[in-house]
Amino acid sequence: MGLPQFPELPGFDRDDVINQVLASIAMEEMGISHIINAEGEKIQFGLGTLDGVSGPNASIDDVLDINESVEQTLGSVAQNQMFLRAKMTAALSASSMQGATGATGATGAAGDPNGSQGAAGAQGATGGTGATGAVGTAGIVGSQGAVGAPGAAGAPGAAGAAGVAGIAGAGGAAGVTGASGSLVSASFGFGVSSGGSFTLPTTPQIVPFNAGAYTTSDVQVASNGAVFILQTAGVYQISYDINFTEEVQAAAAVLIDGALFDGSNVVSAAEPIRNYCCSCIRTLSAGTTVALSITSMSGVPFRTGLVVGNGASLRIERLA
């Protein structure tokens, strides 16, 4: 059996790695904030206060079911927060190791030989009074001394701090109001991509969920692990979160039966960003396929990557 092969990593030093860990924690916190917001919209839907969506009046049992679903999700979020806090504490307490001092730079060029005259030396102590001698002839003025060589160049200054992350892109337009239906308890599908590098083309590319997919009787996943198939007609909330390892010019969107869903677009053609996320609600029929796509907006394909551990996620939840 051969030894495992690991991919080559960029030439990061210790400080770069610590900054990457802190940046990944920040992006995970951003993704968690979207999950919490989605749970809030779920409660609004159940209480009939969600803008643009109407439904039947919820019973006490319906409200309790929704409350239990939100409690389970927030419990998982709380556990994740403990892991993130432990990771952040370990990163912030890690010592910064300084490398060995570099070699002394080359001596600079000699200065102008016709430089200014040096300052006069300090006057010596007065000697004892001697006998008066004959007046001698005036001596010749001495020549000017040579200019000293310039000192060695100083060591290079420390590298500047990393710049702040770009602002997140604007959210997509609200989806079409779904048809009224009966209120149900949470039933959803969930897929996660663990990250890795790849070439991003100029045409939509479906994101594979290589870290696994969770399905229910209402939402199933195809054999390729990237496309979800709805088993029940109803009102669905679709949310996604994509975290690149660098700021990129790209577009993200949900594909409904292979076509782009306009209400789910997040496009960054002018200013590159790292995080692409959106949440939308739409009425869909049984047999509809749902997938997550990303596309290069720079005009040419380019190599990039998703954050390891939480590169991309897609959540499909039937609300009614």
Backbone bond lengths (Angstrom), bond angles and torsions (degrees), N, CA, C in turn:
res aa  C-N    CA-C-N  psi(-1)  N-CA   C-N-CA  omega(-1)  CA-C   N-CA-C  phi
1 M - - - 1.477 - - 1.529 109.34 -
2 G 1.341 118.38 129.17 1.452 122.18 -178.23 1.526 111.67 -76.83
3 L 1.322 115.40 162.53 1.452 120.61 177.33 1.530 110.33 -73.84
4 P 1.342 118.83 150.49 1.466 120.31 179.04 1.519 110.71 -66.71
5 Q 1.332 116.32 146.65 1.461 122.35 179.68 1.535 108.68 -104.44
6 F 1.336 117.35 126.72 1.462 122.10 179.43 1.530 109.94 -106.08
7 P 1.317 118.31 142.88 1.470 120.30 179.81 1.517 110.84 -68.33
8 E 1.338 116.43 149.47 1.456 120.92 177.45 1.525 109.81 -72.85
9 L 1.351 115.70 137.34 1.471 120.99 -179.52 1.529 109.29 -100.90
10 P 1.344 118.54 154.26 1.471 120.25 175.81 1.524 110.59 -60.06
11 G 1.332 116.29 164.55 1.467 120.65 -177.50 1.506 112.16 -77.55
12 F 1.347 118.21 68.05 1.456 122.05 178.99 1.526 109.74 -84.38
13 D 1.357 116.85 141.62 1.452 118.85 168.72 1.531 108.39 -92.76
14 R 1.326 115.77 -175.81 1.464 119.45 -174.38 1.528 112.52 -62.62
15 D 1.366 115.88 -42.23 1.474 118.98 179.72 1.524 110.98 -64.29
16 D 1.365 117.05 -39.64 1.472 119.82 178.71 1.526 111.01 -61.18
17 V 1.345 116.50 -41.72 1.475 120.13 -179.17 1.531 110.60 -64.03
18 I 1.354 116.83 -42.77 1.475 120.16 179.78 1.532 109.71 -63.07
19 N 1.357 116.42 -41.87 1.478 119.26 177.66 1.524 111.52 -62.86
20 Q 1.368 117.55 -38.13 1.465 120.73 178.19 1.542 110.33 -63.93
21 V 1.353 116.46 -40.38 1.479 119.97 178.89 1.526 110.22 -62.49
22 L 1.347 116.97 -45.77 1.469 120.34 179.91 1.529 111.18 -64.45
23 A 1.357 116.53 -37.85 1.470 119.39 178.37 1.526 111.35 -65.43
24 S 1.369 116.95 -38.74 1.466 119.10 179.30 1.524 111.14 -66.51
25 I 1.369 116.34 -35.45 1.474 119.69 176.89 1.522 109.85 -63.76
26 A 1.341 117.26 -42.56 1.469 120.58 179.40 1.521 111.60 -61.92
27 M 1.346 117.17 -40.51 1.469 119.76 -179.13 1.534 110.74 -70.11
28 E 1.353 117.11 -35.63 1.470 119.20 176.21 1.533 110.53 -64.69
29 E 1.348 116.28 -39.23 1.463 119.33 177.79 1.537 110.47 -62.72
30 M 1.333 116.87 -37.15 1.467 120.58 178.42 1.530 110.27 -64.36
31 G 1.346 116.10 -42.66 1.463 119.56 178.19 1.524 111.91 -63.63
32 I 1.361 116.08 -39.80 1.471 119.98 179.33 1.528 110.43 -63.78
33 S 1.361 116.54 -36.95 1.470 118.82 179.34 1.526 111.37 -61.35
34 H 1.359 116.55 -35.91 1.471 119.58 178.46 1.541 110.57 -68.87
35 I 1.340 116.55 -36.48 1.472 119.39 177.98 1.529 109.95 -63.49
36 I 1.354 116.47 -44.92 1.467 120.41 -179.99 1.525 110.03 -62.65
37 N 1.347 117.03 -40.03 1.471 120.10 178.04 1.525 111.04 -62.75
38 A 1.355 115.85 -39.56 1.463 119.32 179.21 1.536 110.97 -64.27
39 E 1.352 116.20 -37.31 1.474 119.16 177.88 1.525 110.37 -65.31
40 G 1.354 116.09 -37.00 1.462 118.94 177.28 1.523 111.76 -63.47
41 E 1.356 116.50 -39.94 1.462 119.70 177.84 1.529 111.03 -65.95
42 K 1.347 116.40 -32.46 1.463 119.19 177.79 1.542 109.95 -62.86
43 I 1.346 116.14 -43.66 1.470 119.68 179.31 1.535 109.70 -64.48
44 Q 1.370 116.09 -41.18 1.475 119.12 178.07 1.526 111.41 -60.37
45 F 1.336 116.47 -39.72 1.459 119.47 179.14 1.529 110.82 -63.02
46 G 1.355 115.31 -44.70 1.460 118.76 -179.46 1.524 112.79 -63.07
47 L 1.362 116.35 -33.78 1.464 120.16 -179.25 1.533 112.42 -88.17
48 G 1.368 115.88 -4.27 1.460 119.23 178.40 1.516 113.99 78.35
49 T 1.369 117.82 22.22 1.468 120.87 -178.43 1.511 112.77 -110.65
50 L 1.345 118.31 7.83 1.474 121.50 -179.65 1.522 109.16 -80.72
51 D 1.344 115.85 123.21 1.466 120.92 -177.81 1.521 111.40 -61.25
52 G 1.350 116.01 133.09 1.464 120.89 174.12 1.510 114.68 85.00
53 V 1.334 119.86 -4.23 1.468 122.02 -179.50 1.527 108.01 -131.19
54 S 1.312 116.94 128.85 1.459 121.20 179.06 1.521 109.73 -122.62
55 G 1.303 116.61 154.67 1.454 121.46 -179.45 1.517 110.34 -161.48
56 P 1.328 117.38 -178.66 1.478 120.26 -179.61 1.519 111.60 -70.17
57 N 1.318 116.04 158.71 1.457 120.80 176.89 1.532 109.97 -63.89
58 A 1.332 115.88 133.88 1.466 120.49 -177.46 1.526 110.00 -80.65
59 S 1.347 115.10 140.75 1.461 120.88 174.45 1.523 109.74 -85.90
60 I 1.338 115.83 173.08 1.477 120.09 177.36 1.523 110.53 -59.97
61 D 1.347 117.03 -41.73 1.481 120.15 179.22 1.514 111.16 -62.82
62 D 1.356 115.95 -40.09 1.474 118.77 178.70 1.517 110.82 -61.78
63 V 1.347 116.64 -44.41 1.464 120.71 -179.24 1.525 110.59 -63.46
64 L 1.349 116.93 -40.19 1.471 120.20 179.06 1.517 110.71 -65.66
65 D 1.350 117.62 -38.83 1.480 120.35 178.17 1.525 110.56 -62.95
66 I 1.347 115.69 -44.97 1.469 118.95 178.87 1.521 110.50 -63.36
67 N 1.331 116.79 -41.60 1.464 120.25 179.90 1.529 111.19 -61.49
68 E 1.348 116.80 -40.32 1.472 120.02 178.91 1.528 110.85 -65.36
69 S 1.362 116.84 -40.14 1.478 120.37 178.94 1.519 110.54 -62.98
70 V 1.356 117.11 -45.22 1.459 120.76 -179.87 1.528 110.42 -64.90
71 E 1.356 116.42 -39.71 1.469 119.77 -179.98 1.530 111.58 -61.73
72 Q 1.362 117.33 -40.78 1.463 120.55 178.86 1.524 110.34 -63.48
73 T 1.347 116.21 -45.28 1.481 119.43 -179.14 1.523 110.88 -63.40
74 L 1.341 118.34 -45.70 1.460 121.23 -179.12 1.526 111.32 -66.93
75 G 1.334 117.10 -29.24 1.468 119.63 174.80 1.511 111.10 -63.06
76 S 1.338 115.63 -43.88 1.466 119.44 177.58 1.523 110.51 -64.24
77 V 1.360 116.74 -39.04 1.463 120.15 178.39 1.531 110.78 -62.52
78 A 1.347 117.41 -41.34 1.462 121.09 179.67 1.524 111.25 -62.63
79 Q 1.360 116.84 -41.98 1.462 119.36 177.29 1.525 110.52 -61.54
80 N 1.341 116.46 -43.10 1.465 119.67 179.73 1.523 111.29 -62.91
81 Q 1.348 117.39 -35.29 1.458 120.90 178.54 1.530 111.19 -62.25
82 M 1.353 117.52 -37.29 1.458 120.04 178.39 1.525 111.01 -64.73
83 F 1.350 115.81 -41.65 1.465 119.14 178.03 1.523 110.52 -63.84
84 L 1.357 117.17 -43.03 1.459 120.48 -179.51 1.528 110.95 -64.32
85 R 1.356 116.54 -38.32 1.471 119.15 179.61 1.516 110.71 -65.39
86 A 1.345 116.52 -40.63 1.465 119.64 178.39 1.523 110.83 -64.64
87 K 1.350 116.39 -41.06 1.470 120.31 179.17 1.528 110.19 -63.81
88 M 1.358 117.63 -43.57 1.456 121.33 -177.83 1.530 110.53 -66.14
89 T 1.357 117.73 -41.56 1.456 121.34 179.56 1.518 110.98 -61.74
90 A 1.341 116.01 -42.69 1.460 119.38 179.09 1.515 111.34 -64.73
91 A 1.353 117.24 -39.14 1.466 120.08 -179.23 1.523 111.22 -68.32
92 L 1.347 117.33 -42.15 1.459 120.82 -177.56 1.523 112.47 -71.24
93 S 1.338 117.45 -27.00 1.466 120.59 -179.35 1.516 112.55 -89.30
94 A 1.348 117.46 -5.11 1.464 119.90 -179.94 1.523 109.38 -69.17
95 S 1.350 116.55 134.04 1.459 120.81 -179.39 1.514 110.48 -72.63
96 S 1.327 115.45 145.50 1.465 120.81 178.18 1.520 108.58 -93.28
97 M 1.312 117.26 120.40 1.466 122.46 -175.70 1.527 109.25 -96.91
98 Q 1.375 115.25 126.61 1.453 120.41 -178.96 1.517 109.54 -96.31
99 G 1.301 117.28 135.65 1.457 122.15 -179.52 1.527 111.97 -73.64
100 A 1.335 115.59 174.46 1.456 121.35 179.77 1.526 110.23 -67.27
101 T 1.376 115.61 152.06 1.463 120.92 179.06 1.513 110.65 -65.70
102 G 1.320 117.53 134.15 1.459 121.66 -179.65 1.521 111.92 -70.01
103 A 1.346 115.71 167.54 1.462 121.40 -179.48 1.529 110.04 -66.72
104 T 1.372 115.52 150.69 1.462 120.91 178.85 1.516 110.47 -66.47
105 G 1.317 117.74 135.88 1.455 121.41 -179.69 1.525 112.27 -68.74
106 A 1.340 115.31 164.76 1.471 121.06 -179.04 1.526 110.54 -65.54
107 T 1.378 116.00 149.67 1.473 122.00 178.98 1.524 110.06 -66.58
108 G 1.297 116.82 136.92 1.456 120.88 -179.60 1.529 112.36 -70.26
109 A 1.330 115.75 167.44 1.467 121.41 -179.45 1.529 110.96 -65.26
110 A 1.359 115.96 150.93 1.469 121.29 -179.36 1.520 110.66 -65.92
111 G 1.318 117.53 149.46 1.455 121.91 179.32 1.531 112.73 -78.38
112 D 1.313 116.89 -178.71 1.469 123.56 -179.76 1.533 109.74 -64.88
113 P 1.366 117.85 124.69 1.481 119.23 -178.98 1.523 112.69 -65.88
114 N 1.322 118.70 -19.34 1.476 121.48 179.87 1.518 110.68 -93.99
115 G 1.287 117.44 41.32 1.461 120.99 -179.33 1.513 112.10 -69.99
116 S 1.329 115.41 174.65 1.463 120.59 -177.99 1.526 110.84 -71.56
117 Q 1.320 115.69 156.27 1.462 122.39 -178.67 1.517 109.84 -70.02
118 G 1.351 115.30 141.02 1.457 119.48 179.05 1.512 112.45 -68.80
119 A 1.322 116.72 164.55 1.461 121.99 -179.11 1.527 110.60 -70.63
120 A 1.344 116.52 150.15 1.472 121.76 179.62 1.518 110.70 -67.74
121 G 1.308 117.00 144.62 1.454 121.09 178.57 1.521 112.27 -71.14
122 A 1.319 115.88 166.38 1.473 121.12 -179.95 1.540 110.85 -69.09
123 Q 1.331 115.97 145.01 1.473 121.08 -178.96 1.520 110.25 -73.14
124 G 1.347 114.88 135.28 1.463 119.19 179.02 1.526 112.43 -74.99
125 A 1.312 114.78 169.48 1.475 120.21 179.45 1.535 110.57 -68.58
126 T 1.319 116.22 148.17 1.478 121.92 -179.12 1.533 110.34 -70.65
127 G 1.344 115.40 126.67 1.466 119.74 177.96 1.536 111.94 -82.56
128 G 1.311 114.30 174.39 1.470 119.47 178.47 1.538 111.54 -67.75
129 T 1.302 116.66 153.65 1.463 121.64 -177.77 1.533 109.70 -73.26
130 G 1.342 115.82 120.22 1.460 120.56 178.45 1.524 111.32 -94.90
131 A 1.280 113.30 176.52 1.466 118.53 177.13 1.522 108.95 -67.96
132 T 1.311 114.71 147.02 1.448 119.61 -179.28 1.509 109.88 -71.53
133 G 1.365 116.05 121.35 1.457 119.57 179.68 1.518 110.59 -100.56
134 A 1.313 112.88 177.18 1.456 118.19 178.35 1.523 109.09 -71.26
135 V 1.327 113.89 149.44 1.453 118.94 -179.78 1.521 108.74 -70.66
136 G 1.325 118.10 122.93 1.460 121.66 179.28 1.515 111.79 -87.91
137 T 1.321 114.54 167.92 1.469 119.22 176.92 1.537 109.82 -74.57
138 A 1.336 114.19 153.34 1.477 119.07 -178.73 1.528 110.31 -65.91
139 G 1.335 117.42 135.71 1.471 121.23 179.55 1.533 111.97 -77.65
140 I 1.354 115.13 163.54 1.462 121.61 178.95 1.540 109.43 -77.19
141 V 1.328 115.36 137.78 1.481 119.46 178.42 1.531 109.26 -65.57
142 G 1.320 118.21 131.99 1.473 122.31 -179.99 1.532 112.44 -69.34
143 S 1.352 115.05 153.42 1.471 120.05 178.92 1.532 111.20 -72.25
144 Q 1.327 114.25 157.32 1.487 120.18 -178.70 1.528 110.45 -72.16
145 G 1.304 117.07 137.94 1.464 121.57 179.11 1.527 112.23 -69.97
146 A 1.354 115.50 155.45 1.474 121.01 179.90 1.529 110.59 -70.45
147 V 1.369 115.21 148.62 1.478 120.71 177.49 1.521 109.21 -73.06
148 G 1.309 117.46 135.11 1.466 121.57 179.78 1.528 112.41 -68.05
149 A 1.351 116.41 155.08 1.472 121.75 179.54 1.524 110.37 -69.70
150 P 1.362 117.38 146.45 1.480 119.33 178.74 1.530 111.51 -66.46
151 G 1.303 115.97 152.29 1.467 120.45 179.97 1.531 111.57 -70.39
152 A 1.342 115.56 165.46 1.474 121.54 179.66 1.531 110.43 -65.76
153 A 1.366 116.24 149.93 1.474 121.14 179.31 1.523 110.60 -65.94
154 G 1.321 116.92 142.83 1.457 120.99 178.38 1.527 112.29 -71.17
155 A 1.340 116.26 161.23 1.471 120.90 178.72 1.523 110.49 -66.21
156 P 1.355 118.56 148.01 1.480 120.24 179.18 1.528 111.52 -61.80
157 G 1.329 115.90 145.91 1.466 120.77 179.27 1.519 112.22 -69.87
158 A 1.337 115.17 162.65 1.474 120.58 179.99 1.524 110.27 -68.56
159 A 1.344 116.48 150.61 1.464 121.41 179.38 1.537 111.06 -65.59
160 G 1.319 116.81 145.00 1.465 121.16 179.70 1.521 111.82 -69.91
161 A 1.329 115.81 161.21 1.469 120.26 179.69 1.523 110.33 -68.48
162 A 1.351 116.69 152.51 1.466 121.39 178.95 1.525 110.64 -65.12
163 G 1.328 116.12 144.72 1.467 120.20 178.92 1.520 111.76 -70.22
164 V 1.322 115.87 160.81 1.462 120.43 -179.98 1.525 110.27 -73.01
165 A 1.343 117.33 152.11 1.467 122.09 179.29 1.529 110.43 -66.76
166 G 1.343 116.66 149.17 1.462 121.55 178.14 1.524 111.65 -67.18
167 I 1.318 115.19 157.93 1.463 119.74 179.83 1.523 110.32 -71.27
168 A 1.310 116.15 150.57 1.467 120.56 179.39 1.522 110.45 -69.85
169 G 1.329 116.28 148.41 1.463 121.23 178.87 1.527 111.73 -67.31
170 A 1.313 114.61 160.46 1.474 120.04 -179.90 1.524 110.37 -67.81
171 G 1.335 116.64 146.31 1.458 121.34 178.68 1.520 111.89 -70.17
172 G 1.327 116.73 155.45 1.470 121.74 179.67 1.526 111.91 -71.20
173 A 1.314 114.50 166.82 1.468 119.92 179.40 1.525 110.48 -66.98
174 A 1.339 116.33 154.02 1.461 121.30 -179.50 1.525 110.43 -64.41
175 G 1.329 117.28 143.52 1.461 122.11 179.93 1.526 111.73 -75.60
176 V 1.324 114.66 170.32 1.468 121.16 179.72 1.528 109.58 -66.44
177 T 1.330 116.62 140.95 1.461 121.19 179.64 1.524 110.13 -61.66
178 G 1.318 116.31 128.25 1.456 120.96 -178.18 1.532 112.04 -77.47
179 A 1.313 114.68 160.30 1.472 119.94 177.96 1.525 110.38 -70.29
180 S 1.337 116.80 149.90 1.460 121.84 178.92 1.529 110.35 -66.31
181 G 1.304 116.48 145.98 1.454 121.09 179.07 1.519 109.91 -158.62
182 S 1.305 116.83 179.86 1.462 121.39 -178.94 1.513 109.72 -77.93
183 L 1.341 116.45 144.22 1.458 122.23 179.66 1.520 109.32 -76.11
184 V 1.342 116.18 133.66 1.468 120.44 -178.81 1.513 109.04 -127.25
185 S 1.332 116.25 164.06 1.458 120.86 174.44 1.513 108.72 -75.16
186 A 1.343 117.15 163.04 1.464 121.70 -173.67 1.520 111.14 -60.69
187 S 1.363 115.80 131.85 1.460 122.79 175.21 1.515 106.68 -143.02
188 F 1.333 117.53 114.57 1.450 118.24 -169.67 1.516 112.17 -145.92
189 G 1.367 113.78 165.32 1.451 122.68 171.66 1.517 108.28 -117.08
190 F 1.356 117.30 149.38 1.456 120.76 -174.94 1.523 108.79 -146.23
191 G 1.358 117.37 127.11 1.456 122.47 179.01 1.508 110.60 -124.16
192 V 1.361 117.98 144.94 1.460 122.73 -178.88 1.517 109.41 -133.01
193 S 1.354 116.65 135.18 1.470 122.60 172.88 1.515 108.12 -103.96
194 S 1.346 117.81 131.00 1.451 121.90 -174.68 1.518 112.84 -82.14
195 G 1.342 119.82 -1.00 1.458 121.62 177.04 1.514 111.90 101.78
196 G 1.355 115.60 -169.08 1.456 122.35 -177.96 1.515 110.62 121.52
197 S 1.348 116.44 165.77 1.459 121.00 -178.25 1.519 111.33 -94.68
198 F 1.363 116.77 154.29 1.448 122.50 -178.28 1.541 108.58 -166.50
199 T 1.320 116.26 170.25 1.464 121.51 175.89 1.529 108.96 -97.30
200 L 1.347 116.58 123.66 1.469 121.83 -178.67 1.524 108.73 -91.34
201 P 1.371 118.82 115.84 1.467 121.28 -177.00 1.533 111.30 -82.47
202 T 1.346 114.95 175.42 1.467 120.89 179.14 1.525 112.07 -88.79
203 T 1.324 117.44 1.62 1.466 122.62 173.59 1.521 108.45 -115.89
204 P 1.360 118.54 153.44 1.467 120.17 -176.15 1.529 112.44 -55.05
205 Q 1.339 114.88 130.95 1.468 122.09 177.44 1.523 108.91 -117.62
206 I 1.337 116.69 127.03 1.464 121.18 -179.45 1.525 109.56 -72.80
207 V 1.356 116.70 134.65 1.461 122.35 -179.80 1.535 109.63 -82.34
208 P 1.341 119.24 121.08 1.468 120.79 176.59 1.530 110.09 -82.22
209 F 1.328 116.25 141.03 1.462 120.45 -179.73 1.533 108.23 -99.20
210 N 1.368 114.50 80.18 1.456 119.91 -173.93 1.516 113.52 -77.59
211 A 1.352 118.04 -5.90 1.463 119.88 176.83 1.530 112.01 -94.28
212 G 1.343 117.60 -0.11 1.459 120.53 176.59 1.516 112.78 118.72
213 A 1.325 115.85 161.03 1.457 121.89 -179.86 1.527 108.84 -139.32
214 Y 1.360 116.55 137.48 1.463 123.08 178.85 1.527 108.22 -103.85
215 T 1.321 117.79 130.35 1.462 121.13 -177.64 1.527 110.63 -128.54
216 T 1.357 115.50 162.46 1.458 123.11 176.09 1.533 108.10 -132.87
217 S 1.324 116.14 -173.79 1.463 120.02 179.24 1.529 111.73 -66.54
218 D 1.349 118.25 -21.76 1.459 121.10 179.98 1.523 112.93 -90.39
219 V 1.344 117.58 -27.47 1.465 121.78 -176.47 1.518 108.75 -130.99
220 Q 1.336 116.45 119.23 1.454 122.53 177.28 1.530 109.33 -116.09
221 V 1.346 116.62 162.57 1.453 121.04 -179.94 1.521 109.82 -115.48
222 A 1.345 117.11 141.89 1.468 121.94 178.68 1.514 110.49 -70.06
223 S 1.349 116.15 168.43 1.462 120.74 -175.77 1.521 112.34 -65.12
224 N 1.351 118.66 -22.41 1.458 119.76 -179.93 1.530 112.58 -79.04
225 G 1.346 118.34 -4.94 1.454 121.75 176.84 1.511 114.58 71.41
226 A 1.341 119.16 12.83 1.458 121.94 -176.73 1.519 113.39 -124.12
227 V 1.330 118.78 -20.97 1.469 122.93 -176.16 1.526 109.47 -115.81
228 F 1.354 117.69 128.01 1.451 122.81 177.00 1.528 109.09 -96.09
229 I 1.343 116.30 146.03 1.465 122.18 -179.07 1.533 107.79 -121.95
230 L 1.348 117.71 122.10 1.453 122.04 -179.33 1.532 109.31 -77.42
231 Q 1.328 116.06 131.41 1.458 121.59 -179.27 1.527 112.57 -97.27
232 T 1.340 116.68 -15.41 1.463 121.28 -175.51 1.527 109.35 -134.95
233 A 1.328 116.89 135.56 1.460 120.71 176.17 1.528 109.40 -72.39
234 G 1.338 118.17 146.32 1.452 121.11 177.95 1.520 111.70 165.80
235 V 1.365 115.05 -170.08 1.458 122.40 177.30 1.521 108.14 -91.53
236 Y 1.322 117.65 123.41 1.473 122.46 -175.60 1.529 110.33 -119.64
237 Q 1.334 114.71 139.71 1.468 121.30 170.64 1.529 107.83 -102.55
238 I 1.348 116.68 123.35 1.462 122.64 -177.40 1.521 108.12 -115.70
239 S 1.356 116.55 121.98 1.462 121.53 -179.00 1.525 109.10 -128.50
240 Y 1.348 116.00 142.97 1.465 119.34 175.51 1.518 110.72 -140.24
241 D 1.349 114.81 160.07 1.467 122.18 -179.57 1.528 107.33 -147.77
242 I 1.365 117.78 122.01 1.467 122.92 -178.77 1.522 108.08 -123.09
243 N 1.354 117.26 128.74 1.458 122.46 -178.91 1.530 109.80 -122.14
244 F 1.354 117.36 106.22 1.458 121.75 176.56 1.527 109.93 -81.47
245 T 1.341 116.67 158.97 1.466 121.54 177.94 1.522 111.88 -79.52
246 E 1.331 118.19 -8.07 1.453 122.84 -179.29 1.528 108.35 -151.53
247 E 1.339 116.66 167.11 1.460 121.01 176.84 1.529 109.11 -75.52
248 V 1.332 116.66 126.16 1.469 121.40 -175.50 1.523 110.32 -132.25
249 Q 1.356 114.71 156.08 1.465 121.25 171.87 1.527 106.80 -93.73
250 A 1.319 116.67 104.01 1.459 121.00 -174.18 1.524 109.73 -147.40
251 A 1.347 114.70 174.91 1.462 122.30 174.95 1.523 108.02 -134.98
252 A 1.332 116.47 138.93 1.460 122.26 177.33 1.527 108.46 -123.34
253 A 1.336 117.05 145.19 1.464 120.54 -179.59 1.522 109.36 -162.79
254 V 1.343 115.42 159.57 1.458 122.23 174.00 1.530 108.47 -89.46
255 L 1.343 116.15 136.38 1.460 120.94 175.67 1.534 108.76 -100.07
256 I 1.334 117.26 121.85 1.465 122.95 175.82 1.520 107.37 -106.07
257 D 1.345 116.72 113.34 1.476 121.80 -174.76 1.526 111.14 52.28
258 G 1.343 117.27 39.21 1.448 122.91 176.02 1.512 114.99 84.36
259 A 1.353 120.10 -4.62 1.463 122.96 -178.78 1.527 109.63 -109.60
260 L 1.356 117.04 146.88 1.456 121.73 -179.42 1.527 110.75 -65.60
261 F 1.330 117.14 132.07 1.457 123.13 175.69 1.534 107.19 -92.40
262 D 1.390 116.46 110.52 1.455 121.19 -171.79 1.529 112.93 -56.81
263 G 1.288 118.51 -35.44 1.454 120.69 -177.64 1.506 114.35 -70.62
264 S 1.344 118.02 -2.83 1.467 120.61 -176.11 1.517 112.75 -113.91
265 N 1.354 118.34 6.70 1.472 120.69 -174.05 1.525 111.37 -75.11
266 V 1.347 116.87 136.14 1.461 124.09 165.54 1.524 105.99 -128.18
267 V 1.357 117.55 112.06 1.476 122.30 -173.42 1.522 109.17 -119.10
268 S 1.345 117.48 133.00 1.458 123.10 175.55 1.525 108.24 -128.47
269 A 1.367 116.48 79.96 1.461 120.75 -177.47 1.523 111.64 -88.87
270 A 1.353 118.23 -32.30 1.465 120.78 -175.54 1.530 111.86 -92.08
271 E 1.337 117.92 -48.98 1.465 121.57 -176.44 1.522 109.65 -118.49
272 P 1.358 118.32 118.52 1.470 121.04 -177.99 1.533 111.47 -63.62
273 I 1.344 115.68 144.79 1.466 122.06 174.43 1.522 109.16 -136.79
274 R 1.349 116.65 168.42 1.470 121.21 -179.48 1.520 113.42 -100.21
275 N 1.332 117.09 -36.97 1.466 120.43 -171.97 1.524 110.34 -107.09
276 Y 1.343 116.50 128.93 1.466 123.10 176.41 1.525 107.44 -122.26
277 C 1.327 118.26 121.49 1.459 120.60 -178.13 1.526 109.69 -148.26
278 C 1.348 115.87 153.28 1.464 120.81 -179.03 1.529 108.61 -164.49
279 S 1.336 116.26 155.73 1.460 122.41 175.28 1.531 107.53 -141.19
280 C 1.342 116.98 131.93 1.465 120.44 -178.94 1.525 109.37 -145.11
281 I 1.341 115.95 160.71 1.467 122.83 -178.35 1.526 108.00 -124.24
282 R 1.347 115.77 135.73 1.464 119.32 -178.53 1.524 109.65 -154.61
283 T 1.346 116.24 147.77 1.457 121.98 175.34 1.528 108.85 -84.21
284 L 1.343 116.98 125.53 1.468 121.76 -176.03 1.524 109.84 -130.54
285 S 1.334 116.19 153.18 1.466 121.38 -179.28 1.520 110.26 -97.13
286 A 1.350 115.47 164.08 1.464 121.16 177.31 1.524 109.39 -63.43
287 G 1.350 116.41 142.15 1.459 121.34 -179.10 1.513 113.34 91.35
288 T 1.351 118.09 -8.00 1.465 120.83 178.54 1.525 109.96 -67.15
289 T 1.344 116.79 139.49 1.462 121.47 176.36 1.522 109.47 -101.03
290 V 1.360 115.84 142.68 1.457 122.27 -178.73 1.523 107.88 -131.47
291 A 1.337 116.80 131.72 1.469 121.59 177.98 1.521 108.76 -144.99
292 L 1.352 115.88 164.42 1.466 122.69 178.98 1.529 108.60 -110.88
293 S 1.361 117.11 131.40 1.464 120.25 -177.53 1.519 111.02 -125.70
294 I 1.376 116.15 152.42 1.458 123.08 173.72 1.526 108.16 -133.46
295 T 1.357 116.45 147.87 1.466 122.39 -174.64 1.522 110.14 -141.78
296 S 1.348 117.59 142.38 1.469 122.20 173.76 1.525 109.57 -71.11
297 M 1.363 116.97 132.74 1.460 122.37 176.67 1.532 111.01 -111.72
298 S 1.353 117.33 10.72 1.460 120.68 -179.30 1.519 112.18 -88.00
299 G 1.343 118.38 -3.01 1.455 121.94 179.90 1.512 113.56 95.48
300 V 1.347 117.33 -16.74 1.467 121.72 179.14 1.525 108.09 -141.12
301 P 1.353 118.10 154.30 1.460 120.08 173.87 1.533 110.03 -65.12
302 F 1.352 117.27 151.96 1.460 119.94 176.93 1.531 109.52 -151.53
303 R 1.356 114.38 155.81 1.459 120.88 179.05 1.529 109.35 -80.95
304 T 1.314 116.05 136.23 1.464 121.66 176.47 1.523 107.64 -153.92
305 G 1.318 118.02 -167.04 1.459 121.26 -179.67 1.507 111.85 -160.09
306 L 1.351 115.91 162.19 1.461 122.68 175.93 1.518 109.08 -104.81
307 V 1.352 116.68 150.36 1.453 122.02 -178.57 1.531 109.82 -61.17
308 V 1.331 116.21 132.88 1.463 120.79 179.92 1.518 109.77 -67.76
309 G 1.329 117.11 132.14 1.464 122.67 178.37 1.514 114.17 99.12
310 N 1.319 117.52 -36.80 1.469 121.43 179.80 1.524 109.13 -148.66
311 G 1.355 116.65 54.67 1.453 121.06 -177.29 1.516 112.04 -68.31
312 A 1.333 117.51 -47.88 1.464 120.77 -179.28 1.530 108.96 -155.74
313 S 1.339 116.12 148.66 1.462 120.92 177.47 1.526 109.44 -144.81
314 L 1.348 115.97 148.55 1.465 122.88 178.05 1.528 108.13 -134.45
315 R 1.354 117.23 126.28 1.460 122.20 -179.58 1.528 108.66 -121.14
316 I 1.344 116.52 127.17 1.462 122.40 179.58 1.523 107.32 -121.90
317 E 1.329 117.65 116.45 1.463 122.23 -174.29 1.528 110.35 -126.03
318 R 1.340 116.25 126.76 1.463 120.11 176.37 1.522 109.22 -83.34
319 L 1.358 115.88 121.56 1.468 121.71 -178.15 1.525 111.17 -94.26
320 A 1.333 117.95 -31.64 1.465 120.46 -177.62 1.509 109.09 -156.94
